[in-house]
Amino acid sequence: MTKIKATKGEFVQMVNSLFSVKDLEGKDFAINVAKNISILTEALKDIEKAGKPSKEFMDLALSVNAFTNKKDDEEAIYKVQELEKENKELIDKRREQIAAVSVMMEDELELELFPIQYDMLPDNITATQISGLTKIIG
């Protein structure tokens, strides 16, 4: 295992990169990807919990989304503006929640992760996929 010190935001990017390669073939590669996903998701549970929108906000988002496909429709634009006015407190609370999560993303962690050796990398992995994993490739 390799100790890695990074911000929670960097670890979030890393777990997203691991999810993007989880379907690539290679037994040793897949084992380390799965183990690292498990470690990272456990370590980042507080971010996930803190960022989860309330049921009320999700209901509002669904209502707003019903009108977003009608961008040129003046009535739809008016309805969205009305929903935003009527739910200002809920929207402000969500903005505060997002701001708090942004602060949490700057917190540093030190985690032990399973390194992915060069010879484990699948032949069909792309540079884009590798770029998010550079801290654990070695």
C-alpha positions as CSV (number, residue, x, y, z in Angstrom):
1,M,0.0,0.0,0.0
2,T,1.1,3.6,-0.6
3,K,0.4,6.5,1.6
4,I,-1.0,9.5,-0.3
5,K,-1.7,12.9,1.2
6,A,-4.1,15.0,-0.7
7,T,-7.2,17.2,-0.3
8,K,-10.6,15.6,-0.2
9,G,-11.3,17.3,-3.5
10,E,-8.3,15.5,-5.1
11,F,-9.5,12.2,-3.6
12,V,-13.0,12.9,-5.0
13,Q,-11.4,13.4,-8.5
14,M,-9.4,10.2,-8.0
15,V,-12.5,8.1,-7.0
16,N,-14.3,9.5,-10.0
17,S,-11.4,8.4,-12.2
18,L,-11.4,5.0,-10.7
19,F,-15.1,4.6,-11.4
20,S,-14.4,5.6,-15.1
21,V,-11.9,2.7,-15.4
22,K,-13.7,0.0,-13.3
23,D,-15.0,-1.8,-16.4
24,L,-11.6,-2.2,-18.0
25,E,-10.2,-5.7,-18.1
26,G,-7.3,-7.1,-16.2
27,K,-7.5,-9.1,-12.9
28,D,-4.8,-7.3,-10.9
29,F,-5.8,-3.9,-12.2
30,A,-9.5,-4.6,-11.4
31,I,-8.7,-5.8,-7.9
32,N,-6.7,-2.7,-7.0
33,V,-9.3,-0.4,-8.6
34,A,-12.1,-2.0,-6.6
35,K,-10.1,-1.9,-3.3
36,N,-9.2,1.8,-3.8
37,I,-12.8,2.7,-4.7
38,S,-13.9,1.0,-1.4
39,I,-11.3,2.9,0.6
40,L,-12.0,6.2,-1.0
41,T,-15.8,6.0,-0.7
42,E,-15.5,5.2,3.0
43,A,-13.1,8.0,3.6
44,L,-15.3,10.5,1.7
45,K,-18.6,9.6,3.3
46,D,-18.8,12.9,5.1
47,I,-18.6,14.8,1.8
48,E,-21.3,12.7,0.3
49,K,-23.6,13.1,3.3
50,A,-22.9,16.9,3.6
51,G,-23.6,17.4,-0.1
52,K,-26.8,15.4,-0.4
53,P,-29.7,17.7,-1.2
54,S,-32.9,17.7,0.9
55,K,-36.0,16.0,-0.4
56,E,-37.7,19.4,-0.6
57,F,-34.8,20.8,-2.8
58,M,-35.0,17.7,-5.1
59,D,-38.7,18.2,-5.5
60,L,-38.1,21.8,-6.4
61,A,-35.4,20.8,-8.9
62,L,-37.7,18.4,-10.6
63,S,-40.3,21.1,-10.9
64,V,-37.8,23.5,-12.4
65,N,-36.5,20.8,-14.8
66,A,-40.0,20.4,-16.2
67,F,-39.7,23.9,-17.5
68,T,-36.0,24.0,-18.6
69,N,-36.7,22.2,-21.9
70,K,-38.8,25.2,-22.9
71,K,-36.1,27.9,-22.8
72,D,-37.8,30.1,-25.4
73,D,-41.2,29.8,-23.8
74,E,-41.9,33.0,-21.9
75,E,-44.4,31.3,-19.7
76,A,-41.9,28.6,-18.7
77,I,-39.3,31.3,-17.9
78,Y,-41.9,33.1,-15.8
79,K,-42.8,29.9,-13.9
80,V,-39.2,29.1,-13.1
81,Q,-38.7,32.7,-11.8
82,E,-41.8,32.3,-9.7
83,L,-40.6,29.0,-8.3
84,E,-37.3,30.6,-7.4
85,K,-39.0,33.5,-5.7
86,E,-41.3,31.2,-3.7
87,N,-38.5,29.0,-2.7
88,K,-35.7,31.5,-2.0
89,E,-35.0,30.3,1.5
90,L,-34.7,26.7,0.3
91,I,-32.4,27.7,-2.6
92,D,-30.3,29.9,-0.2
93,K,-30.0,26.9,2.2
94,R,-28.8,24.7,-0.7
95,R,-26.2,27.4,-1.8
96,E,-24.9,27.5,1.8
97,Q,-24.7,23.7,1.8
98,I,-22.7,23.7,-1.4
99,A,-20.4,26.4,0.0
100,A,-19.8,24.2,3.1
101,V,-19.0,21.2,1.0
102,S,-16.5,23.3,-1.0
103,V,-14.7,24.2,2.3
104,M,-14.7,20.5,3.2
105,M,-13.1,19.6,-0.1
106,E,-10.0,21.6,0.9
107,D,-9.4,19.4,4.0
108,E,-6.3,17.2,3.7
109,L,-6.3,13.5,4.3
110,E,-3.6,10.9,4.3
111,L,-4.8,7.5,3.0
112,E,-3.2,4.2,2.2
113,L,-4.2,3.1,-1.2
114,F,-3.2,0.1,-3.4
115,P,-0.8,1.2,-6.1
116,I,-1.5,0.3,-9.7
117,Q,1.7,-0.9,-11.3
118,Y,2.5,0.0,-15.0
119,D,2.3,-3.7,-16.0
120,M,-1.2,-3.9,-14.6
121,L,-2.6,-1.1,-16.8
122,P,-4.9,-2.4,-19.5
123,D,-3.8,-1.8,-23.1
124,N,-7.0,0.0,-23.9
125,I,-6.7,2.6,-21.1
126,T,-6.6,6.2,-22.4
127,A,-4.4,9.2,-21.4
128,T,-7.5,10.9,-20.0
129,Q,-8.2,7.9,-17.8
130,I,-4.6,7.7,-16.6
131,S,-4.4,11.4,-15.8
132,G,-6.8,11.0,-12.8
133,L,-4.8,8.1,-11.4
134,T,-1.3,9.4,-11.6
135,K,-0.9,9.5,-7.8
136,I,-1.5,5.8,-7.5
137,I,0.3,4.6,-10.7
138,G,3.8,3.6,-10.1
